[in-house]
Amino acid sequence: MYRILIADDEGLMLEALKKIILDQYKDCCELATAKTGRAAIETAESFHPDIIFLDIQMPGINGIQAMKEIRESNGNALFYIISAYDKFDYAQEAIDLGVEKYLTKPITRKTVLSVVAEAMEKIDRTRTLRTKQLQIQEKLEIIVPVVEQSLITNLLFQTELQDVRYYLQLLDIGEENGYIMVIQFGADYQDGQLVSPLRTNVQAQDFYPEFHDLVKDSLNCVVGPLMSNRVVLLIPRQEETISYEDRIRIVENARLLAAKLEEHFSVKSRIGIGRVCKMEDLQLSYREAVGALNDSKSHVIHIDDLKPNGYYEEEFPAEIERRIFRLVEAGNTSAMLAELNDFFDWMIHHYPEDSGDICLKVLEYIIRAERAAFDSGTINYKFSDRKDYLRTAQSLLVPRSNPESGTDSAATDFEPLRRWFIEKMTAACDSIRTYRESQSNSVVKKAQAYIQENYSHDLSLDDVSRAVNISPYYFSKIFKEESGENFIEYLTRIRVEKAKELLEKPDLSVKIISSMCGYSDPNYFSRLFKKQTDMTPREYRMKFSGQ
């Protein structure tokens, strides 16, 4: 339905417009009238018209003034100004106010119907656009929580950052830093801790969607999935540090959130808060938030309130150090070596006289890297494996003469130590990369063999990923990386190759071959075959079998 308001102080004109419109559109419109500008404003406030015809010259408030007032409460109405005078100043002011048309009396029936039809069409387009926007918004409200949960999962439990950057982009998060807040649920408090987490977990499954919306209304954050009786929140932040005043505000906001949760869902909650980290280092903030929960009986606790923050000396390249071990864990040897050389250069530039400390730092890095390789399952460990490390490192600190000093003093040649350092770090990093590649290759080869054995069946990505015991998402990723084709491309190529072999047998019909190759619809099979070979199955048979 369309609501139309006609405002004109001339009764004959008003009734004429009303009759013309109702005769044509009585089944799809509601119509109201007014004879003064004030009456037009008051009627518009209650009637909420879609289309408004306004006479400029009305007693008291004129049409232009009425239009300004109505615009305040109804910005979507379409205005059509009616005037007995073709005055430029009136027309110009009406145009400036966004009037659709300036109509000069007398107005013909054809003009009125044309204007109404045009207005209705415009309203329909606007309504259709609004409907689509609402549908998109509705879909986003379903999709966004899924993306948020995927981001949190990848940040906390994955070493690859490519997906993380993709999810950050989807969520329009441009901040480089952030911190983690962990919310824990329970039925009640006992000695500062929460009890009955299992029962609360079941309850939380039901109220999670409402919980998600409540948290988003309270904090500018990303809400993670429900994990047992805990939910992880990521709060993006541009600044790299938090001042004391900021920390107080963060804790207070968390207290307010905890109170809202108890009021809305009748559950008790505790909240642990970690420090600000780079997005790629949020695993550390997560561990701090969990540690705050475990080490305190407070309902809301920030890790800095619990224990002091360890810190590096001002010039220490902590960011390079973090990148080195992220790259080690990812098995990215070439990138790791570039960072490693920069770090070694920093040590010998800042501490050329402290060769013993440099030696210890080298040993610390090697042991950390080998531990990462051990945790990845790529190397085994024996208690005596490192018995020569200290002696070897010290022996590589070779003194060299320094003739420029004019004395007999000696400087240290750090290059032998650097080479050994690089050798050990490369070995650890390479072992992780090689193990991952072998695992991926093994999985992909097993999947390819499964496809080749079962191509004639109705085969899906889920079927194959289940056969190799890997989640569909991860399987799809490594299959593409290792084979250069996605699952569908590979399956299609195998089926088409088998079809080519079968087409050389004249006793088999195209329909039977289609079924033997896993396609129940012969027409679809023919279209796909032509797309792959530029020939229909029959054309291929004629060309290569002589039939």
Secondary structure as the mmCIF struct_conf table of DSSP 4:
data_model
#
loop_
_struct_conf.conf_type_id
_struct_conf.id
_struct_conf.beg_label_comp_id
_struct_conf.beg_label_asym_id
_struct_conf.beg_label_seq_id
_struct_conf.end_label_comp_id
_struct_conf.end_label_asym_id
_struct_conf.end_label_seq_id
STRN STRN1 TYR A 2 ALA A 7
BEND BEND1 ASP A 9 ASP A 9
HELX_RH_AL_P HELX_RH_AL_P1 GLY A 11 TYR A 25
TURN_TY1_P TURN_TY1_P1 LYS A 26 CYS A 28
STRN STRN2 CYS A 29 ALA A 34
BEND BEND2 LYS A 35 THR A 36
HELX_RH_AL_P HELX_RH_AL_P2 GLY A 37 PHE A 47
BEND BEND3 ASP A 50 ASP A 50
STRN STRN3 ILE A 51 ASP A 55
BEND BEND4 ILE A 56 ILE A 56
BEND BEND5 PRO A 59 ILE A 61
HELX_RH_AL_P HELX_RH_AL_P3 GLY A 63 SER A 73
TURN_TY1_P TURN_TY1_P2 GLY A 75 ASN A 76
STRN STRN4 LEU A 78 SER A 83
BEND BEND6 ALA A 84 TYR A 85
HELX_RH_AL_P HELX_RH_AL_P4 PHE A 88 ASP A 96
TURN_TY1_P TURN_TY1_P3 LEU A 97 GLY A 98
BEND BEND7 GLU A 100 GLU A 100
STRN STRN5 LYS A 101 THR A 104
BEND BEND8 LYS A 105 PRO A 106
HELX_RH_AL_P HELX_RH_AL_P5 ARG A 109 PHE A 157
BEND BEND9 THR A 159 THR A 159
HELX_RH_AL_P HELX_RH_AL_P6 GLN A 162 LEU A 170
TURN_TY1_P TURN_TY1_P4 LEU A 171 ASP A 172
BEND BEND10 GLU A 176 GLU A 176
STRN STRN6 ASN A 177 GLY A 186
BEND BEND11 ALA A 187 ALA A 187
STRN STRN7 ASP A 188 GLN A 190
TURN_TY1_P TURN_TY1_P5 ASP A 191 GLY A 192
STRN STRN8 GLN A 193 VAL A 195
HELX_RH_AL_P HELX_RH_AL_P7 PRO A 197 SER A 218
BEND BEND12 LEU A 219 ASN A 220
STRN STRN9 VAL A 222 MET A 227
TURN_TY1_P TURN_TY1_P6 SER A 228 ASN A 229
STRN STRN10 ARG A 230 ARG A 237
BEND BEND13 GLN A 238 THR A 241
HELX_RH_AL_P HELX_RH_AL_P8 TYR A 244 PHE A 265
STRN STRN11 LYS A 268 ILE A 273
STRN STRN12 CYS A 277 LYS A 278
HELX_RH_3T_P HELX_RH_3T_P1 MET A 279 ASP A 281
HELX_RH_AL_P HELX_RH_AL_P9 LEU A 282 ASN A 294
TURN_TY1_P TURN_TY1_P7 ASP A 295 ASP A 295
BEND BEND14 HIS A 299 HIS A 299
STRN STRN13 VAL A 300 HIS A 302
HELX_RH_AL_P HELX_RH_AL_P10 ILE A 303 LEU A 306
BEND BEND15 LYS A 307 LYS A 307
HELX_LH_PP_P HELX_LH_PP_P1 PRO A 308 GLY A 310
TURN_TY1_P TURN_TY1_P8 GLU A 314 GLU A 315
HELX_RH_AL_P HELX_RH_AL_P11 ALA A 318 ALA A 330
TURN_TY1_P TURN_TY1_P9 GLY A 331 GLY A 331
HELX_RH_AL_P HELX_RH_AL_P12 THR A 333 HIS A 350
TURN_TY1_P TURN_TY1_P10 PRO A 352 GLU A 353
HELX_RH_AL_P HELX_RH_AL_P13 SER A 355 ASP A 375
TURN_TY1_P TURN_TY1_P11 SER A 376 GLY A 377
BEND BEND16 THR A 378 ILE A 379
TURN_TY1_P TURN_TY1_P12 PHE A 383 ASP A 388
HELX_RH_AL_P HELX_RH_AL_P14 TYR A 389 SER A 395
TURN_TY1_P TURN_TY1_P13 LEU A 396 LEU A 396
STRN STRN14 VAL A 398 SER A 401
HELX_RH_3T_P HELX_RH_3T_P2 PRO A 403 SER A 405
TURN_TY1_P TURN_TY1_P14 GLY A 406 GLY A 406
BEND BEND17 THR A 407 ASP A 408
STRN STRN15 ALA A 410 ASP A 413
HELX_RH_AL_P HELX_RH_AL_P15 GLU A 415 ASN A 454
TURN_TY1_P TURN_TY1_P15 TYR A 455 SER A 456
BEND BEND18 HIS A 457 HIS A 457
HELX_RH_AL_P HELX_RH_AL_P16 LEU A 461 ALA A 467
TURN_TY1_P TURN_TY1_P16 VAL A 468 ASN A 469
HELX_RH_AL_P HELX_RH_AL_P17 PRO A 472 SER A 483
BEND BEND19 GLY A 484 GLU A 485
HELX_RH_AL_P HELX_RH_AL_P18 PHE A 487 LEU A 503
TURN_TY1_P TURN_TY1_P17 GLU A 504 GLU A 504
TURN_TY1_P TURN_TY1_P18 PRO A 506 ASP A 507
BEND BEND20 LEU A 508 LEU A 508
HELX_RH_AL_P HELX_RH_AL_P19 VAL A 510 MET A 516
TURN_TY1_P TURN_TY1_P19 CYS A 517 GLY A 518
BEND BEND21 SER A 520 SER A 520
HELX_RH_AL_P HELX_RH_AL_P20 PRO A 522 THR A 533
BEND BEND22 ASP A 534 MET A 535
HELX_RH_AL_P HELX_RH_AL_P21 PRO A 537 SER A 545
#
